Amino acid sequence: MATGLIGDFARILMIGSVLYFLWNFGRQRGAFQHRGWNCIVLGLGLILVGGFWDLSRNFSELERFFEIGSFDIRFILENFLGYLGGLFSVGLGLYLFLPQVDLTFRDNQERKKSEEELRSDVDRLGSKVAEQSSRLAEANARLANAVEGLNDVFSLWDENDRLVFGNRVFRELNKDCHCPLKLGHCTDREGGTGDGSETILRRRHPEAAA
């Protein structure tokens, strides 16, 4: 009797632990919105009740409460209402719930695949941008070297008359200016201040000043 009592109690404890876990999980994740999940929890609850009816068989003093003539009503409560009813409810719950799990799994897989494709596209675009930037830098360097090697004067000015770029010939021509010739230096268009209109002419039109 003691061995049977311990076995029945251990079975009830394990089923109860699983039922408690599923109950909390479903409450936290909103799984009770699915009928399948409700059937699974209900089925485990019925199996747990069947385990209690089975446990009661270890106490002979309780038999008089469940006997109708020579028939023990616990046979129906334990096997049909408890175990068979619980297994049927769990099976029905799995039948209803597993397609939802599969759909969620497929959605997650598709979303993961889309994220990987997007990440790949971003990496590929970044590589192309880096490649184009490198090519642009090389082209600018070749252009600057070509302009620097010209035997003619070349200078580039912005809309505010600030020097942007001047090649070697331009710098040689203006090396004796009264004020330093620097990138970003702003000349005096009217010649009232700074190094005067003559220097401006030599900067912008050195062939005329000569």
ZALO-811620 format. One record per residue (C-alpha): x, y, z; residue in three letters. Coordinates in steps of 0.001 Angstrom, whole numbers, padded with zeros to 6 digits, always signed. Layout:
XYZALA/...
REM end
This chain:
+000000+000000+000000MET/+002791+002388+000866ALA/+004496+001815-002485THR/+001251+002425-004377GLY/+000534+005535-002321LEU/+003966+006979-003040ILE/+003644+006195-006755GLY/+000193+007771-007002ASP/+001330+010832-005102PHE/+004432+011238-007289ALA/+002286+010998-010434ARG/-000109+013638-009113ILE/+002800+015891-008200LEU/+004349+015666-011685MET/+001052+016241-013499ILE/+000244+019130-011179GLY/+003640+020723-011800SER/+003169+020502-015565VAL/-000354+021903-015287LEU/+000854+024793-013114TYR/+003620+025616-015601PHE/+001243+025564-018562LEU/-001285+027687-016694TRP/+001254+030387-015863ASN/+002781+030254-019331PHE/-000596+030623-020991GLY/-001606+033476-018692ARG/+001610+035415-019318GLN/+001735+034839-023090ARG/-001974+035158-023799GLY/-002217+031532-024961ALA/-005678+031138-023400PHE/-007047+033058-026367GLN/-006606+029832-028356HIS/-009192+027098-027872ARG/-006539+024460-028401GLY/-004533+025693-025428TRP/-007644+025697-023231ASN/-008362+022101-024215CYS/-004790+021060-023351ILE/-004975+022669-019901VAL/-008440+021232-019295LEU/-007256+017771-020316GLY/-004321+017867-017921LEU/-006679+019047-015206GLY/-008965+016040-015817LEU/-005965+013694-015746ILE/-004941+015278-012450LEU/-008444+014698-011066VAL/-008263+011088-012240GLY/-005010+010771-010344GLY/-006747+011935-007152PHE/-009490+009323-007643TRP/-006762+006725-008080ASP/-005018+007999-004955LEU/-008195+007603-002945SER/-008107+003837-003555ARG/-005232+003665-001092ASN/-007614+004598+001726PHE/-010070+001797+002409SER/-012140+003901+004782GLU/-013269+006030+001786LEU/-014720+003104-000148GLU/-018167+003395+001447ARG/-018565+006873-000046PHE/-018032+005669-003609PHE/-019699+002257-003658GLU/-023175+001820-005085ILE/-024044-001716-004229GLY/-021059-003714-005405SER/-020038-001146-007992PHE/-017257+001377-007223ASP/-018153+004674-008920ILE/-014507+005706-008811ARG/-013930+003386-011752PHE/-015955+005730-013954ILE/-014628+008918-012345LEU/-011010+007800-012613GLU/-010869+006056-015988ASN/-013565+007687-018114PHE/-013975+011192-016704LEU/-010374+011544-015573GLY/-007870+009689-017752TYR/-009831+009049-020954LEU/-011594+012419-020870GLY/-008297+014164-020124GLY/-006423+012387-022916LEU/-009203+013181-025380PHE/-009151+016853-024372SER/-005345+017024-024652VAL/-005459+015360-028073GLY/-008151+017760-029274LEU/-006155+020687-027923GLY/-003023+019581-029760LEU/-005037+019143-032952TYR/-006341+022719-032674LEU/-003221+024384-031300PHE/-000361+022838-033277LEU/-001428+024439-036600PRO/-001225+027819-034867GLN/+002260+026958-033616VAL/+003279+025899-037129ASP/+001873+029132-038591LEU/+003742+031207-036028THR/+006928+029242-036725PHE/+006569+029822-040470ARG/+005959+033539-039925ASP/+009078+033757-037771ASN/+011106+031897-040388GLN/+009894+034194-043165GLU/+010576+037283-041067ARG/+014056+035993-040243LYS/+014691+035296-043914LYS/+013501+038802-044841SER/+015759+040333-042199GLU/+018738+038355-043497GLU/+017999+039439-047071GLU/+017654+043050-045965LEU/+020915+042837-044034ARG/+022601+041335-047086SER/+021234+044131-049290ASP/+022467+046758-046844VAL/+025926+045176-046744ASP/+026014+044955-050526ARG/+024902+048591-050843LEU/+027528+049643-048303GLY/+030199+047836-050301SER/+029086+049586-053482LYS/+029086+052989-051761VAL/+032572+052350-050388ALA/+033756+051232-053821GLU/+032281+054302-055536GLN/+033753+056580-052849SER/+037151+055017-053406SER/+036849+055495-057162ARG/+035765+059107-056693LEU/+038712+059774-054392ALA/+041093+058253-056951GLU/+039538+060331-059739ALA/+039855+063501-057660ASN/+043472+062671-056898ALA/+044242+062116-060602ARG/+042492+065369-061511LEU/+044398+067296-058844ALA/+047711+065819-060010ASN/+046886+066662-063622ALA/+045975+070268-062803VAL/+049024+070621-060604GLU/+051259+069531-063456GLY/+049830+072025-065964LEU/+052170+074663-067395ASN/+049288+077123-067434ASP/+047819+078989-064508VAL/+044841+077353-062903PHE/+042897+078619-059893SER/+039446+077857-058531LEU/+037433+080438-056568TRP/+034032+080274-054899ASP/+031186+082766-055179GLU/+032630+084856-052317ASN/+035973+085203-054109ASP/+037701+082774-051766ARG/+040480+080667-053165LEU/+039554+077001-053407VAL/+042490+075634-055367PHE/+045550+076980-057151GLY/+048100+074946-059065ASN/+051878+075195-058955ARG/+052121+077903-061663VAL/+049508+079983-059888PHE/+051362+079762-056589ARG/+054673+080681-058228GLU/+053077+083698-059896LEU/+051648+084996-056639ASN/+054491+084140-054271LYS/+055485+087816-053931ASP/+051989+089035-052905CYS/+051867+091424-049929HIS/+049459+089165-048046CYS/+049764+085387-047778PRO/+047936+083437-050453LEU/+045984+080786-048636LYS/+043088+078514-049397LEU/+039945+080255-048265GLY/+041552+083715-048388HIS/+039035+086370-049436CYS/+040262+089067-051814THR/+039108+092683-051913ASP/+037131+093135-055113ARG/+037361+096943-054983GLU/+041035+097111-054031GLY/+040393+099269-050972GLY/+042003+096947-048488THR/+044221+093878-048441GLY/+046792+093559-051182ASP/+044908+095741-053726GLY/+043344+095313-057134SER/+046660+094535-058813GLU/+047090+091409-056742THR/+043466+090456-057389ILE/+044119+090811-061122LEU/+047228+088634-060849ARG/+045247+086018-058963ARG/+042242+085934-061257ARG/+043819+087018-064557HIS/+047622+086727-064279PRO/+048108+086973-068067GLU/+046531+090470-068022ALA/+048704+091664-065121ALA/+051812+090590-066960ALA/
REM end
